[in-house]
Amino acid sequence: MASTTESSFGAKLRRAQDLLTFIQGFSGYAPPRVQESATGFGTLVTTIIASNTSEATTQQQYKAVVDAR
């Protein structure tokens, strides 16, 4: 069972970023599929960060409208 520090979205995102850094520094990395390359994984992490930022902005706007109501 995961501890509470490892179960949050931010903790999982940080581990993905750490994994990306490790993969980029590993010269012998040969992924079995193109999507698993350092570039493909970097694109995935960037997309996740952008989606999270968009979601956070949307939630803040919603809360502001609800409070104003």
Secondary structure, 3 states (H helix, E strand, C coil): CCCCCCCCHHHHHHHHHHHHHHHHHCCCCCCCCHHHCHHHHHHHHHHHHHHHHHHHHHHHHHHHHHHHC
